[in-house]
Amino acid sequence: MSHVAPTCAPNRPEPAVCVEQLLAIDCVQPAEARARTGSVASWLIAQGFGPQSAPVAILSGDSPERALFFYGALRAGVRVVSADVADLDHVFDTIRPALVFAQDSRTCGAALDRAQARGARIITVDGRRGLAFAALAACSIDAAVAERRLHITAGTPAEIKFAGSSRASSTHGNLVAGGSG
């Protein structure tokens, strides 16, 4: 997998896709958010991430970038696990994420070191470690996102949740619009 983001084509319209069932990933409608999640999805797809790939892990709390990355991953059909820095080793032992997203490379420094030692690629918002999130969010949205959407259903696994390091439980989030889970 390449570490270089695809080139950006400004103001390129997103390809339209017609699907039978509306999912939560279809509800991100503000133009900038939709474009950025599409950019993240395009990058992930170009890097080989999707429903059959290893999941990605998120180490940051709530932030706009976290939300964009999370929905971009869902649009690419990638399973996402939100992990506490303290539980990262348990997450790696259990599901082996291939990519780790962190808001701040300083706060998550030791966890990112452990993730890299286990072969995971790193994306940080501050850009001090791994690939800068801004590079993903600036990618062109290509037809692969529309094509991938045709293969994402309400049954596509979306999120893996851990209930602390001593009680791991994985669940599949519900992608149906308005659903919970």
C-alpha atoms as one frame of an Amber mdcrd trajectory, in Angstrom:
protein
   0.000   0.000   0.000   1.313   3.418  -0.900   1.753   6.133   1.716   1.060
   8.861  -0.843  -2.400  10.346  -1.069  -4.056  10.573  -4.503  -3.865  13.958
  -6.149  -6.564  16.511  -5.508  -8.898  17.746  -8.210 -10.737  20.804  -6.834
 -14.476  21.124  -7.316 -14.813  17.668  -8.796 -18.438  16.495  -8.406 -19.053
  13.291  -6.482 -20.425  10.464  -8.623 -24.094   9.728  -7.923 -25.269   6.276
  -6.926 -28.798   4.903  -6.594 -29.396   2.409  -3.771 -32.462   0.611  -2.451
 -32.043   1.243   1.287 -30.880   4.507   2.866 -28.070   3.990   5.397 -26.555
   6.271   8.053 -23.564   6.898   5.767 -25.958   8.440   3.253 -27.158  11.043
   5.763 -23.958  13.128   5.930 -25.208  15.923   3.704 -23.476  19.259   4.506
 -21.379  19.755   1.379 -17.994  20.211   3.050 -18.469  17.272   5.441 -19.748
  15.074   2.624 -16.770  16.017   0.455 -14.236  15.382   3.216 -15.706  12.014
   4.212 -15.673  11.104   0.522 -12.025  12.141   0.329 -11.158   9.967   3.330
 -13.130   7.071   1.820 -11.336   7.501  -1.534  -7.948   7.403   0.171  -8.838
   4.337   2.233 -10.169   2.489  -0.818  -7.051   3.418  -2.821  -4.943   1.978
   0.003  -6.822  -1.334  -0.102  -9.111  -0.835   2.903 -12.669  -2.112   2.755
 -15.109  -4.696   4.136 -12.593  -7.551   3.875  -9.556  -5.655   5.189  -8.235
  -5.317   8.701 -10.114  -2.686  10.711  -8.843   0.779  11.572  -8.493   2.072
  15.132  -9.317   5.551  16.422  -7.449   6.777  19.495  -8.939  10.231  19.843
 -11.942  11.613  21.606 -14.653  13.639  19.940 -13.436  16.124  17.353 -14.502
  17.208  13.872 -11.578  15.285  12.359 -12.501  12.138  14.260 -16.060  12.370
  12.959 -14.848  12.908   9.388 -12.429   9.984   9.615 -15.073   7.727  11.196
 -17.712   8.444   8.534 -15.115   8.304   5.775 -14.132   4.832   6.957 -17.787
   3.777   7.033 -18.263   5.101   3.498 -15.303   2.937   2.448 -16.888  -0.059
   4.179 -14.034  -0.317   6.703 -14.704  -1.579  10.230 -13.729   0.947  12.902
 -12.733   0.358  16.503 -12.592   3.252  18.957  -9.932   2.438  21.505  -8.569
   3.913  24.693  -4.819   4.440  24.646  -4.611   2.182  27.730  -6.409  -0.656
  25.894  -4.468  -0.424  22.631  -2.384  -3.551  23.283  -5.569  -5.534  23.951
  -7.130  -4.147  20.760  -4.059  -5.181  18.765  -4.021  -8.648  20.304  -7.714
  -9.106  19.502  -8.346  -7.507  16.100  -4.988  -6.282  14.729  -5.936  -2.936
  13.140  -3.815  -2.034  10.128  -4.163   1.717  10.593  -4.421   3.946  13.674
  -5.909   7.466  13.680  -4.956   9.863  16.492  -5.812  13.492  17.083  -2.571
  14.443  18.834   0.691  12.587  18.298   2.177  13.931  21.527  -0.679  12.758
  23.759  -0.783   9.362  22.030   2.981   9.087  21.447   3.650   5.875  23.376
   0.527   4.211  21.953   1.538   5.207  18.420   5.021   3.767  19.030   3.404
   0.454  20.031   1.076   0.569  17.022   3.974   1.175  14.618   5.979  -1.613
  16.253   3.082  -3.936  15.404   3.084  -2.800  11.771   0.139  -0.381  11.808
   0.198   2.744   9.690  -0.387   6.020  11.506  -2.544   9.042  10.672  -2.471
  12.066  12.947  -4.382  15.309  12.807  -1.379  17.329  13.923   0.754  15.667
  11.219   3.753  15.083  13.488   3.556  11.282  13.127   2.634   9.228  10.091
   0.440  10.764   7.428  -1.275  14.067   8.193  -5.077  13.826   8.237  -5.235
  16.944   6.043  -3.711  14.908   3.185  -6.599  12.416   3.352  -9.251  15.118
   3.641  -7.853  16.858   0.548  -7.956  13.804  -1.747 -10.191  13.730  -4.777
 -13.391  11.783  -4.448 -13.374   9.159  -7.140 -15.879   6.730  -8.559 -14.608
   4.015  -6.198 -16.635   5.577  -3.349 -19.878   5.345  -5.343 -18.983   1.815
  -6.449 -18.188   0.774  -2.859 -21.533   2.189  -1.661 -23.306  -0.279  -3.922
 -21.767  -3.080  -1.846 -22.394  -1.653   1.640 -25.622  -2.882   3.209 -27.286
  -2.696   6.601 -25.493  -5.971   7.367 -22.013  -4.635   6.632 -19.982  -4.630
   9.873 -19.278  -1.035  10.847 -17.923  -0.648  14.358 -16.192  -2.880  16.854
 -16.686  -1.835  20.472 -14.589  -2.876  23.447 -15.952  -2.768  26.977 -12.587
  -2.312  28.690  -9.463  -4.453  28.490 -10.847  -7.224  30.683 -14.168  -7.564
  28.815 -13.786  -7.300  25.084 -16.989  -7.504  23.138 -17.189  -6.833  19.468
 -20.434  -5.672  17.979 -21.468  -4.652  14.550 -22.817  -1.139  14.354 -26.033
  -0.627  12.472 -25.668   1.228   9.189 -29.385   1.695   8.647 -30.361   5.374
   8.726 -32.075   6.218  11.951 -31.105   2.871  13.467 -29.110   2.323  16.593
 -26.489  -0.140  17.499
